């Protein structure tokens, strides 16, 4: 935040009112849990004047509803810190389009770049070119494989293999034997393939006689639903349907409802908090979904870039795990009774009142 000239008492009050109306500050204060009062935020001026840095977010599915809260997190964080951003990339997971977007950001002299590393090799050269040009690059949502030579500075997102492994353990606790379908939008992409690998490994380790079949569904919600419906019609003896991406999880929930599968002893679950998924958990058609907090994947990435730029690179970036939280019928109600930017269900900036004990 830039330094401001001294003002008299009336002007300070006006400045406070203006800041309180801003989406960025409101969201940031909510995220910080009220640790800073609006007056302190207005008067603290923690940073000297700085260039209005621009961070370019390259994405693999730019119109996917999963990333709506991510974009709100970016908007709020850049507003708070006095930065600009661009949202670009590919609508259908085209790696070439993503690489071109990174290269365009370098040519356009972006101040920072953020990109999900959904391919193990394709991004190494463009990221290195950005770093050579003095542009810091951060991975969000998907990271390079462990031990790879990708030079990104830090990763902000879920531990993908671990989240899949824990889902696999949950599946093995629900099902003793039989066919289990694991649906994945785009096999091989590093934002979801590690989850599938982890789930399969946990099921295998359980020692149960579970026959796992993997089904590719596609990059759009309609395509995913169609593939899931088709698979079920050909395998009506299955015991479970689970997915490792948001669109496929919603599709599983829809098919579970359409065919009354829980009443037939079939279990289902997956990832993320699309509104339809959340509703169908409440209605008893899915056993669980896993929240990976997409809002903070945008918010924290901007913060990391800002601190790196503000410190001249002296403050080194660090990996941030955006977490894993199972949402079930017993814990889903708060997701239905609130409508906020944090889950992508409202454009309205707001402070969400919290009541009751905090559960870890």
C-alpha positions in Angstrom: 0.0 0.0 0.0 1.5 3.4 -1.0 2.3 6.1 1.5 -0.4 8.9 1.8 0.2 12.6 2.6 -0.9 13.8 6.0 -4.6 14.6 6.2 -6.8 16.4 8.8 -9.2 14.4 10.9 -12.1 14.8 8.5 -10.1 13.6 5.6 -8.9 10.6 7.5 -12.4 9.6 8.3 -13.3 9.9 4.7 -10.4 7.7 3.7 -11.5 5.1 6.2 -15.0 5.0 4.8 -13.6 4.6 1.3 -11.4 1.7 2.3 -14.2 0.0 4.2 -16.2 0.0 1.0 -13.5 -1.7 -0.9 -13.8 -5.4 -1.8 -10.1 -6.1 -1.2 -9.8 -4.8 2.3 -13.1 -6.4 3.4 -12.0 -9.8 2.1 -8.6 -9.5 3.6 -9.9 -8.6 7.0 -12.2 -11.6 6.9 -9.3 -13.8 6.0 -7.2 -12.4 8.8 -10.0 -13.0 11.3 -10.3 -9.4 12.3 -6.7 -9.2 13.5 -6.4 -5.7 12.1 -9.0 -2.9 12.5 -10.0 -0.9 9.5 -8.5 2.2 11.1 -5.2 0.4 11.6 -5.2 -0.8 8.1 -5.9 2.8 6.8 -3.3 4.5 8.9 -0.6 1.8 9.2 0.9 2.4 5.7 3.1 -0.7 6.0 4.7 -0.3 2.6 6.4 2.7 0.9 5.3 3.9 -2.5 5.7 1.2 -5.1 5.0 0.5 -8.7 1.6 -0.9 -9.4 3.0 -4.4 -10.2 1.1 -6.7 -12.5 0.8 -10.4 -12.0 -0.4 -12.6 -14.9 -2.3 -15.7 -13.9 -2.2 -18.4 -16.6 -4.8 -21.1 -16.2 -5.6 -24.4 -17.8 -9.5 -24.1 -17.7 -10.1 -20.4 -17.6 -14.0 -20.7 -17.6 -14.3 -23.6 -15.1 -16.5 -22.7 -12.1 -13.9 -24.2 -9.8 -11.7 -21.1 -10.3 -14.4 -18.5 -9.7 -13.3 -18.2 -6.0 -9.7 -18.2 -7.1 -10.3 -15.2 -9.2 -12.1 -13.5 -6.3 -9.1 -14.2 -4.1 -6.9 -12.6 -6.8 -9.1 -9.6 -7.0 -9.2 -9.1 -3.3 -5.5 -9.5 -2.8 -4.4 -7.2 -5.6 -6.9 -4.6 -4.4 -5.5 -4.8 -0.9 -1.8 -4.6 -2.1 -2.2 -2.1 -4.9 -1.5 -4.4 -7.8 -3.0 -5.3 -11.1 -3.7 -8.8 -12.6 -4.6 -10.6 -15.8 -6.5 -13.9 -16.1 -5.5 -15.8 -19.2 -4.5 -19.2 -20.6 -6.7 -22.0 -22.1 -10.4 -22.8 -21.7 -9.9 -26.5 -22.5 -6.5 -27.6 -21.0 -4.5 -26.9 -24.2 -0.9 -27.0 -23.0 0.3 -25.1 -26.1 -2.1 -22.2 -25.4 -0.9 -22.1 -21.8 2.8 -22.0 -22.9 2.0 -19.2 -25.3 0.3 -17.3 -22.5 3.4 -17.6 -20.3 5.6 -16.5 -23.2 3.3 -13.5 -23.9 3.5 -12.5 -20.2 7.3 -12.5 -20.5 7.2 -10.5 -23.7 4.7 -8.1 -22.1 7.1 -7.5 -19.2 4.8 -8.8 -16.5 6.1 -8.2 -13.0 5.2 -11.8 -11.9 3.6 -14.9 -13.4 1.5 -17.6 -11.8 0.7 -20.9 -13.6 -0.6 -24.3 -12.7 2.1 -26.8 -13.8 -0.2 -29.3 -15.3 2.4 -30.9 -17.6 5.7 -32.3 -16.3 8.0 -30.8 -18.9 6.2 -28.2 -21.1 6.6 -25.3 -18.7 10.3 -25.7 -17.8 11.7 -23.6 -20.6 9.1 -20.8 -20.5 9.4 -20.5 -16.8 13.2 -20.4 -17.0 12.9 -17.7 -19.7 10.7 -15.7 -17.3 13.2 -16.0 -14.5 16.1 -15.1 -16.8 14.1 -11.9 -17.6 13.8 -11.1 -13.9 10.2 -12.2 -13.6 9.3 -14.4 -10.6 7.1 -17.4 -11.4 4.9 -19.2 -8.9 2.9 -22.5 -9.4 -0.6 -22.6 -8.0 -3.2 -25.4 -8.0 -0.8 -27.9 -9.7 2.9 -28.4 -9.2 5.8 -30.0 -11.0 6.6 -33.6 -10.0 8.8 -34.0 -7.0 12.5 -34.1 -8.1 11.8 -32.4 -11.4 14.0 -29.7 -12.8 11.2 -27.1 -13.1 12.5 -23.8 -11.7 9.3 -22.3 -10.4 9.9 -20.4 -7.1 7.1 -21.9 -4.9 3.9 -23.9 -5.0 0.6 -22.6 -3.5 -2.1 -25.4 -3.5 -3.1 -28.7 -2.1 -0.8 -31.7 -1.5 -2.4 -33.5 -4.4 -1.1 -37.1 -3.9 -1.8 -37.0 -0.2 -5.4 -35.7 -0.8 -6.0 -38.6 -3.2 -4.5 -41.1 -0.9 -6.8 -40.0 1.9 -9.7 -40.2 -0.4 -8.6 -43.8 -1.3 -8.6 -44.6 2.4 -12.1 -43.2 2.8 -13.2 -45.3 -0.2 -11.8 -48.5 1.3 -13.6 -47.7 4.6 -16.9 -47.6 2.7 -16.5 -50.5 0.3 -15.3 -54.0 0.9 -15.3 -55.4 -2.6 -16.6 -55.0 -6.1 -16.2 -52.4 -9.0 -15.2 -48.9 -8.1 -15.1 -46.2 -10.8 -12.6 -43.4 -10.5 -13.4 -40.5 -12.9 -10.8 -38.0 -14.0 -11.3 -35.1 -16.4 -7.9 -35.0 -18.1 -5.6 -38.0 -17.3 -1.9 -37.1 -16.9 -2.5 -33.5 -15.9 -0.6 -32.7 -12.8 -3.5 -30.9 -11.0 -5.5 -34.1 -10.8 -3.4 -37.2 -11.8 -1.6 -37.3 -8.5 -4.9 -37.6 -6.7 -5.9 -40.5 -8.9 -2.5 -42.2 -8.2 -2.9 -41.6 -4.5 -6.4 -43.0 -4.4 -5.5 -46.1 -6.3 -2.4 -46.7 -4.0 -4.5 -46.4 -0.8 -7.2 -48.8 -2.2 -4.5 -51.3 -3.2 -2.8 -51.0 0.2 -6.1 -51.8 2.0 -6.0 -55.3 0.6 -9.7 -55.3 -0.1 -11.0 -57.0 -3.3 -11.9 -53.7 -5.0 -11.7 -53.6 -8.7 -10.7 -50.0 -9.7 -11.5 -48.7 -13.2 -10.3 -45.3 -14.3 -12.5 -43.3 -16.7 -11.5 -40.1 -18.5 -14.4 -37.6 -18.7 -13.2 -34.5 -20.4 -12.6 -30.8 -19.6 -16.2 -29.5 -19.6 -19.0 -30.2 -17.1 -21.4 -31.3 -19.8 -18.9 -33.7 -21.3 -18.1 -35.1 -17.9 -21.7 -35.8 -17.0 -22.3 -37.6 -20.3 -19.3 -39.9 -19.8 -20.3 -40.7 -16.2 -23.9 -41.5 -17.3 -22.6 -43.7 -20.1 -20.2 -45.6 -17.8 -22.9 -46.3 -15.2 -25.4 -47.6 -17.8 -22.8 -50.2 -18.8 -21.7 -51.1 -15.3 -24.8 -51.1 -13.1 -23.3 -53.6 -10.7 -20.7 -51.1 -9.5 -20.2 -50.4 -5.8 -18.8 -46.9 -5.9 -18.3 -43.8 -8.1 -15.7 -41.3 -7.2 -14.0 -38.4 -9.0 -10.8 -36.4 -8.6 -11.9 -33.1 -10.1 -14.8 -30.6 -9.5 -16.8 -31.2 -12.7 -16.6 -35.0 -12.6 -17.6 -34.9 -8.9 -20.7 -32.9 -9.7 -21.4 -35.4 -12.5 -21.1 -38.3 -10.1 -23.5 -36.6 -7.8 -26.1 -36.1 -10.6 -25.9 -39.7 -11.7 -26.2 -40.9 -8.1 -29.4 -38.9 -7.7 -30.9 -39.7 -11.1 -30.6 -43.5 -10.4 -31.2 -43.4 -6.6 -27.9 -45.2 -6.1 -27.4 -44.7 -2.4 -30.6 -46.7 -1.8 -28.9 -49.5 -3.8 -25.8 -49.4 -1.6 -23.6 -47.5 -4.0 -21.2 -44.9 -2.5 -19.9 -41.7 -4.1 -17.6 -38.8 -3.5 -15.0 -36.5 -4.9 -13.5 -33.1 -4.8 -14.4 -29.4 -4.5 -17.4 -27.4 -3.7 -19.5 -26.6 -6.8 -22.9 -25.5 -5.5 -24.7 -28.5 -7.0 -22.2 -30.9 -5.4 -22.7 -29.3 -2.0 -26.5 -29.5 -2.3 -26.4 -33.1 -3.3 -24.2 -34.0 -0.3 -26.9 -32.4 1.9 -29.6 -34.4 0.1 -27.7 -37.7 0.8 -26.5 -38.5 -2.7 -22.7 -38.2 -2.1 -20.8 -39.5 1.0 -18.3 -36.6 0.9 -16.4 -34.1 -1.1 -12.9 -32.6 -0.4 -12.4 -28.8 0.0 -9.0 -27.5 -1.2 -9.8 -23.8 -0.7 -9.5 -22.3 -4.2 -9.9 -18.8 -2.8 -6.6 -18.8 -1.0 -4.8 -20.3 -4.0 -5.4 -17.0 -5.7 -5.0 -14.7 -2.6 -1.8 -16.3 -1.2 -0.2 -16.4 -4.6 -0.6 -12.7 -5.0 0.8 -12.1 -1.5 3.9 -14.2 -2.2 4.5 -12.3 -5.4 4.1 -9.0 -3.7 6.4 -9.8 -0.8 9.1 -11.1 -3.2 8.8 -7.9 -5.4 8.6 -5.5 -2.4 11.7 -7.1 -0.8 13.8 -7.2 -3.9 13.8 -11.0 -3.7 15.3 -11.0 -0.2 12.2 -12.7 1.2 12.3 -16.1 -0.5 9.0 -17.7 -1.6 7.8 -20.7 0.3 5.4 -23.5 -0.6 1.9 -23.1 0.9 -0.4 -26.1 1.4 -4.0 -24.9 0.9 -5.3 -27.8 2.9 -7.6 -30.7 2.8 -11.0 -30.9 4.5 -13.6 -33.7 4.1 -17.1 -32.2 3.8 -19.9 -34.7 4.6 -23.7 -34.5 5.3 -22.9 -33.8 8.9 -20.7 -30.8 8.1 -22.1 -29.4 4.9 -24.8 -27.0 6.3 -22.5 -23.9 6.7 -21.7 -24.2 3.0 -25.4 -24.0 2.2 -26.4 -21.3 4.7 -23.8 -18.8 3.5 -23.2 -17.3 0.1 -19.8 -15.6 -0.2 -16.9 -14.8 -2.5 -14.8 -17.3 -0.5 -16.7 -20.2 -2.1 -17.5 -18.5 -5.3 -21.3 -18.2 -4.8 -21.6 -14.4 -4.5 -19.8 -11.4 -5.9 -20.5 -9.4 -2.7 -17.6 -8.6 -0.5 -18.5 -9.3 3.1 -17.4 -10.3 6.6 -18.9 -13.7 7.5 -19.8 -13.9 11.2 -18.5 -17.0 12.9 -20.3 -18.7 15.8 -19.5 -21.7 18.0 -16.3 -23.6 18.7 -13.6 -24.0 16.1 -13.2 -27.5 14.9 -9.7 -28.6 13.7 
